[in-house]
Amino acid sequence: MSEQSRRPRKPGKPYRRPQKDPVRILAFEALRAVDERDAYANLVLPPLLRKAREKGDFDARDAALATELVYGTLRRQGTYDAIIAECVDRPLREVDPPVLDVLSLGAHQLLGTRIPSHAAVSASVELARVVLGDGRAKFVNAVLRKIAVNDLDGWLARVAPPYDEDPEDHLAVVHAHPRWVVSALWDSLGGGRAGMEELLAADNERPEVTLVARPGRATRDELLAEEAAVPGRWSPYAVRLSEGGEPGAVDAVRENRAGVQDEGSQLVALALANAPLEGPDRRWLDGCAGPGGKAALLGALAAERGAFLLASEKQPHRAGLVAKALDGNPGPYQVITADGTRPAWRPGSFDRVLVDVPCTGLGALRRRPEARWRRRPEDLDGFAPLQRGLLRSALEAVRVGGVVGYATCSPHLAETRAVVADVLKQFPGTEAIDARPLLPGVPDLGEGPDIQLWPHLHGTDAMYLSLIRRTA
């Protein structure tokens, strides 16, 4: 006999089974995977949605709501934590993580969506009954009713310190970024409050899906013939899919002639490919090629000039992704599994070299919102030796007169200009190239010679690029 059937029932109140809501149960499962397994939502959510559709539980609207609940809750986790902390009678660290996930989902529905308050509370309590049990569902109900008293602006006025007293902490709470990330972005942006507000707000927006037409394999016009497709802003190969556009439904994507690639990543590859050289232009290297998006575009651009691309990746499974992305490339290429800091090639072998180095990923918080809560300042110390080692190896790999591109998906100065400055001090016979003219039409590229892209200014990930010519 089950526990529920043994439980005494109050007269006049027969036991009611909790109503299972497939959308909210799926959202809860995704949040638990992110928390328990350190998984990324963009990897966890698609298979969950696919399984739900196969079972017949979901339609397109259900999938859209589940996606909004997961990503919206993760993006504003810090803000919701501050609000929930005001409504519970214990330190937040003493609330069981599954309970906190249900509370956060409920807070997002109350404060971040147009779902009516009574429906948001009711649905969250039903979810709690299903996944937590009746006892903790009562706790969820009590907390969410307190949260429902105010809207988001009202709560922010209560839990965020005034800007004049603590600008960084104010922005951290209002825009749901850790304080240290706010500080780092402010240093890199170099602007005032208005620019920071715009940047942090852009980090909390859902990014558009951007496709790349790989030259010689697909054209932008072909992609633009798809429903919901519009031209990219800056790259001649970019096409954006409006909300609801599904990359998997595009023939060129299924056939590997096009791919999903942020426009910032496309611009990095284009700038390196267009940089002026002294001498031949026959051999290109992508020294950190996984998962393969930039390598596929570089390989296609190299093929147009009759150049060869070597794509190197240290991790075998990522090297497999690179091989898949390059499959069908119209020109010569090779994919190898190798450590870029221990080169498998002779010095001075290449005319163009790209190293898109491992980093904190602070430039892609729109796509991986949970990353902002996982990263710590000390992570920078772990990446620093690798970033410097990869840039040194790239400079050794390029011939005199050739060009190296150092790229990161982080705007943190410790991962961008500090790395380049340190390595160039130790590496005579190099000079920085002004990369800005290589991206004609792209505004707000800064003082140069390097490039920093921004979500709020360019609609891209916050990609960084420094171009360096080997002179001796």
C-alpha positions in Angstrom: 0.0 0.0 0.0 1.4 3.4 -1.0 2.1 6.2 1.5 -0.5 8.3 -0.1 -3.2 5.6 0.4 -2.3 5.1 4.1 -2.5 8.8 4.8 -5.6 9.7 6.8 -8.0 11.9 4.9 -9.8 14.9 6.4 -13.5 14.6 6.3 -15.0 16.4 3.3 -11.6 16.8 1.6 -10.9 13.7 -0.4 -7.3 13.2 -1.6 -6.7 14.7 -5.0 -3.9 13.4 -7.1 -1.5 16.2 -8.3 -2.0 17.2 -11.9 1.0 16.5 -14.0 2.0 19.3 -16.3 4.5 18.0 -18.9 5.9 21.5 -19.7 6.8 22.4 -16.2 8.0 18.9 -15.3 10.4 19.0 -18.3 11.6 22.5 -17.3 12.3 21.2 -13.8 14.2 18.1 -15.1 16.3 20.4 -17.2 17.2 22.6 -14.2 18.0 19.6 -12.1 20.4 18.3 -14.8 22.1 21.7 -15.0 22.5 21.8 -11.2 23.4 18.2 -10.5 25.5 17.3 -13.5 27.0 20.7 -14.3 25.3 20.3 -17.7 24.5 23.1 -20.1 20.9 23.9 -20.9 21.6 24.2 -24.6 22.8 20.5 -24.5 20.2 19.1 -22.1 17.1 20.8 -23.4 17.0 19.7 -27.0 16.9 15.9 -26.3 14.3 16.4 -23.6 12.1 18.4 -26.0 12.6 15.8 -28.8 11.6 12.9 -26.5 8.5 14.9 -25.4 7.5 15.5 -29.0 8.0 11.9 -29.9 5.7 10.8 -27.0 3.1 13.2 -28.3 3.1 15.3 -25.2 4.3 18.6 -26.8 3.4 20.9 -29.5 5.4 23.9 -30.7 3.8 26.2 -28.1 4.7 23.8 -25.3 8.3 23.6 -26.5 8.5 27.4 -26.6 7.1 27.8 -23.1 9.5 25.1 -21.7 12.4 26.8 -23.4 11.5 30.2 -21.9 11.0 28.7 -18.4 14.4 27.1 -18.5 16.5 29.9 -20.0 14.6 32.7 -18.3 15.0 31.0 -14.9 18.7 30.4 -15.4 19.4 33.9 -16.7 17.8 35.6 -13.7 18.9 33.1 -11.1 20.8 35.6 -9.1 17.9 38.1 -9.0 15.4 35.4 -8.1 17.7 34.1 -5.4 17.8 37.6 -3.8 14.0 37.8 -3.9 13.4 34.3 -2.6 15.8 35.0 0.2 13.6 37.8 1.4 10.6 35.4 1.5 12.0 32.4 3.4 12.7 31.9 7.0 16.2 30.4 6.6 19.4 31.0 4.7 19.0 30.2 1.0 21.8 27.6 1.2 19.6 25.6 3.6 16.8 25.3 1.1 17.0 22.0 -0.7 18.1 22.5 -4.3 15.1 20.8 -5.9 12.8 23.0 -3.8 14.8 26.1 -4.9 14.5 25.1 -8.5 10.7 24.9 -8.2 10.7 28.3 -6.4 12.9 29.8 -9.1 10.6 28.5 -11.9 7.6 30.0 -10.0 9.4 33.3 -9.5 10.2 33.5 -13.2 6.6 32.9 -14.1 5.4 35.5 -11.6 8.0 38.2 -12.4 9.4 37.4 -15.9 6.4 36.3 -18.0 2.9 37.3 -18.7 1.4 34.3 -17.0 -1.3 35.5 -14.6 -0.2 35.4 -10.9 -2.8 33.0 -9.8 -2.0 30.6 -12.6 1.8 30.9 -12.0 1.3 30.0 -8.3 -1.2 27.3 -8.9 1.0 25.6 -11.6 4.1 25.8 -9.5 2.4 24.3 -6.4 1.1 21.4 -8.6 4.6 20.9 -9.9 5.8 20.8 -6.3 3.2 18.2 -5.4 4.4 16.0 -8.3 8.1 16.3 -7.8 8.5 17.2 -4.1 5.4 15.9 -2.3 2.5 17.6 -0.5 4.6 18.8 2.5 7.1 20.9 0.6 4.4 22.0 -1.9 2.8 23.9 1.1 6.2 25.6 1.6 6.4 26.5 -2.1 2.8 27.9 -2.0 3.6 30.1 1.0 6.8 31.5 -0.5 5.3 32.2 -4.0 2.3 34.0 -2.5 4.8 36.4 -0.8 6.6 36.9 -4.1 3.3 37.6 -5.9 2.7 40.7 -3.8 5.2 42.7 -5.9 6.1 42.9 -9.5 9.8 42.7 -10.6 10.4 46.5 -10.4 8.9 46.5 -6.9 11.2 43.7 -5.8 14.3 45.2 -7.4 13.6 48.4 -5.5 13.6 46.4 -2.3 16.5 43.9 -2.8 19.0 45.9 -5.0 21.2 48.5 -3.3 20.9 52.0 -4.7 23.1 52.7 -7.6 24.7 55.7 -6.0 25.8 53.6 -3.0 27.1 50.6 -4.8 26.9 50.8 -8.6 28.4 47.3 -9.3 26.2 45.5 -6.8 23.1 47.4 -8.0 23.8 46.3 -11.6 24.6 42.7 -10.5 21.2 42.3 -8.7 19.1 44.2 -11.3 20.6 42.5 -14.3 21.4 39.1 -12.7 25.2 38.9 -13.2 27.7 38.1 -10.5 29.4 41.2 -9.2 32.8 40.1 -10.4 31.5 39.7 -13.9 29.9 43.1 -13.8 33.2 44.6 -12.7 35.2 42.8 -15.5 32.7 43.8 -18.2 32.8 47.4 -17.1 36.6 47.5 -17.3 36.5 46.0 -20.8 33.7 48.2 -22.1 35.2 51.3 -20.6 31.8 53.1 -20.7 29.4 54.6 -18.3 26.2 53.4 -16.7 24.1 53.6 -19.9 26.4 51.3 -21.8 26.7 48.8 -19.0 22.9 48.7 -18.6 22.6 48.0 -22.3 25.2 45.3 -22.3 23.9 43.5 -19.3 20.3 43.7 -20.6 21.5 42.3 -24.0 23.1 39.3 -22.1 19.6 38.5 -20.8 18.0 38.4 -24.2 17.4 35.3 -26.2 19.9 35.3 -29.1 18.7 34.9 -32.6 19.7 31.7 -34.5 22.3 32.7 -37.1 23.3 30.5 -40.1 26.4 30.6 -42.2 26.4 29.8 -45.9 29.7 28.0 -46.4 31.3 29.4 -49.6 31.4 27.0 -52.5 28.8 24.8 -50.8 25.8 27.1 -50.3 24.9 30.7 -50.9 23.2 33.3 -48.7 20.4 33.7 -51.3 19.6 30.0 -51.0 19.3 30.4 -47.2 17.2 33.5 -47.6 14.7 31.5 -49.6 13.8 29.8 -46.4 10.8 30.9 -44.4 11.6 33.3 -41.5 15.1 34.1 -42.9 16.6 37.6 -43.1 20.1 38.7 -44.0 22.8 39.0 -41.3 23.9 42.4 -40.2 27.6 42.2 -41.1 28.8 39.0 -42.6 28.1 38.4 -46.3 27.5 34.7 -45.4 25.1 35.2 -42.5 21.4 34.7 -42.4 19.3 35.1 -39.3 16.2 33.0 -38.5 13.4 34.9 -36.9 11.7 33.4 -33.8 10.4 30.0 -34.5 12.9 29.3 -37.3 14.3 25.8 -37.0 17.8 25.2 -38.4 17.2 21.5 -38.7 14.5 22.2 -41.2 16.9 23.9 -43.6 18.1 21.6 -46.4 21.6 23.2 -46.6 22.1 22.7 -42.8 21.0 19.1 -42.9 23.4 18.5 -45.9 26.3 20.2 -44.0 26.6 23.0 -46.7 25.6 25.5 -44.1 25.8 25.6 -40.3 24.7 27.4 -37.2 27.3 30.0 -36.4 27.1 33.3 -34.5 27.9 36.3 -36.7 30.8 37.3 -34.4 32.5 34.0 -35.1 32.1 34.5 -38.8 33.6 38.0 -38.6 36.7 36.6 -36.8 37.3 34.1 -39.6 36.7 36.7 -42.3 39.1 39.2 -40.7 41.9 36.7 -40.6 41.2 35.5 -44.1 41.2 39.1 -45.4 44.3 40.3 -43.6 47.1 41.4 -46.0 50.0 39.0 -46.4 53.5 39.4 -47.6 54.3 36.4 -49.8 52.4 33.2 -50.7 48.9 32.3 -49.3 48.9 28.5 -49.6 48.7 27.0 -46.1 46.3 27.9 -43.3 46.1 26.5 -39.7 43.3 26.5 -37.2 45.1 25.5 -34.1 42.1 25.2 -31.7 39.5 24.0 -34.2 36.8 22.4 -32.1 33.9 22.2 -32.5 34.5 23.2 -36.1 32.4 26.3 -37.0 35.3 28.6 -37.8 37.3 25.8 -39.4 34.5 25.1 -41.8 34.3 28.7 -42.8 38.1 29.0 -43.1 38.3 25.8 -45.1 35.7 27.1 -47.6 37.5 30.5 -47.9 40.8 28.8 -48.3 39.4 26.5 -51.0 38.4 29.6 -53.0 42.1 30.6 -53.2 43.4 27.1 -53.7 44.9 27.0 -50.1 45.1 24.1 -47.8 43.7 24.1 -44.2 45.0 22.1 -41.4 42.5 21.9 -38.5 44.0 20.7 -35.2 42.1 19.9 -32.0 43.4 18.4 -28.8 40.2 16.6 -27.7 39.4 13.5 -29.8 35.6 13.9 -29.6 35.9 17.6 -30.6 38.2 16.7 -33.4 35.4 14.4 -34.6 33.0 17.4 -34.6 35.6 19.3 -36.7 35.8 16.5 -39.2 32.0 16.5 -39.5 31.9 20.2 -40.0 34.5 20.1 -42.8 33.1 17.0 -44.5 32.4 18.0 -48.1 34.7 21.1 -48.1 35.5 21.9 -51.7 39.2 22.3 -51.2 42.1 20.4 -49.6 42.1 20.0 -45.8 43.2 17.7 -43.0 41.9 17.3 -39.4 44.3 16.0 -36.8 44.1 15.4 -33.0 47.0 17.4 -31.5 47.9 19.7 -28.7 48.5 23.2 -30.0 51.0 23.9 -27.4 53.1 20.9 -28.5 52.9 21.4 -32.3 52.7 18.5 -34.7 54.1 20.8 -37.5 57.3 22.5 -38.3 57.9 26.1 -37.3 57.1 28.7 -39.9 54.9 26.3 -41.9 51.8 28.4 -42.4 50.7 31.7 -44.0 47.7 32.2 -41.8 47.0 30.9 -38.3 43.9 31.1 -36.1 43.9 30.3 -32.4 40.4 30.7 -30.8 41.6 29.8 -27.4 39.7 28.1 -24.5 38.4 30.8 -22.1 35.8 31.7 -19.5 33.1 32.2 -22.2 31.9 35.4 -20.7 31.2 36.7 -24.2 28.5 34.0 -24.8 26.3 34.5 -21.7 23.2 34.9 -23.9 23.7 31.3 -25.1 24.9 29.7 -21.9 23.2 31.7 -19.1 24.2 29.2 -16.4 27.9 29.9 -17.1 27.8 33.2 -15.3 26.9 31.5 -12.1 29.5 28.7 -12.5 32.5 30.7 -13.4 34.8 32.2 -10.6 37.5 34.8 -10.8 40.1 32.1 -10.1 39.2 30.4 -13.3 41.2 33.1 -15.1 44.3 31.8 -13.5 43.7 28.4 -14.9 43.2 29.6 -18.5 46.1 32.1 -18.5 49.0 29.7 -19.1 47.2 27.8 -21.9 46.1 31.0 -23.7 49.6 32.4 -23.7 51.1 29.0 -24.7 48.7 28.7 -27.6 49.5 32.2 -28.9 53.2 31.6 -28.6 52.9 28.3 -30.6 50.8 30.1 -33.2 53.4 32.8 -33.7 56.1 30.1 -34.1 53.9 28.2 -36.6 53.5 31.2 -38.9 56.2 32.2 -41.4 57.7 35.6 -41.6 55.2 37.8 -43.4 52.3 35.7 -42.3 49.5 36.6 -39.9 48.1 35.1 -36.7 44.7 35.7 -35.3 44.2 35.4 -31.5 40.5 35.1 -30.7 38.5 34.5 -27.5 34.8 34.4 -26.7 35.4 36.5 -23.7 35.9 40.3 -23.4 37.7 40.0 -20.0 40.9 42.0 -20.3 42.9 39.3 -18.6 42.0 37.0 -21.5 42.4 39.5 -24.3 44.7 42.4 -24.3 46.8 41.2 -21.4 47.5 37.9 -23.1 48.5 39.6 -26.4 50.7 42.2 -24.6 52.5 39.6 -22.5 53.3 37.3 -25.4 54.4 40.0 -27.8 56.9 41.4 -25.2 58.5 37.9 -25.2 58.3 37.5 -29.0 60.3 40.0 -31.0 59.7 40.3 -34.7 56.0 40.8 -34.5 53.6 43.7 -35.1 49.9 44.2 -34.4 47.7 44.8 -37.5 44.8 47.2 -37.4 41.9 44.7 -37.8 39.1 47.3 -38.0 39.4 48.0 -41.8 39.0 44.3 -42.4 35.4 44.4 -41.3 34.0 47.2 -43.5 30.6 48.5 -42.4 30.9 47.2 -38.9 30.6 50.2 -36.5 31.9 50.7 -32.9 35.0 48.6 -33.1 36.9 50.7 -30.7 40.3 52.4 -30.9 42.1 49.4 -32.4 44.2 47.8 -33.5 42.3 44.9 -32.0 38.6 44.3 -32.2 36.0 43.7 -29.5 32.5 42.9 -30.5 29.5 43.3 -28.2 26.0 41.9 -27.9 24.4 45.3 -27.4 26.3 47.1 -30.2 26.6 44.4 -32.8 24.0 41.7 -31.9 26.9 39.1 -31.7 28.6 37.3 -29.0 31.4 39.3 -27.4 34.2 38.0 -29.6 37.7 39.4 -29.3 40.3 39.4 -32.1 43.9 40.5 -32.3 45.8 40.2 -35.6 49.5 39.9 -35.5 52.0 39.8 -38.4 55.3 38.0 -38.0 58.0 40.4 -39.2 61.2 38.5 -38.4 
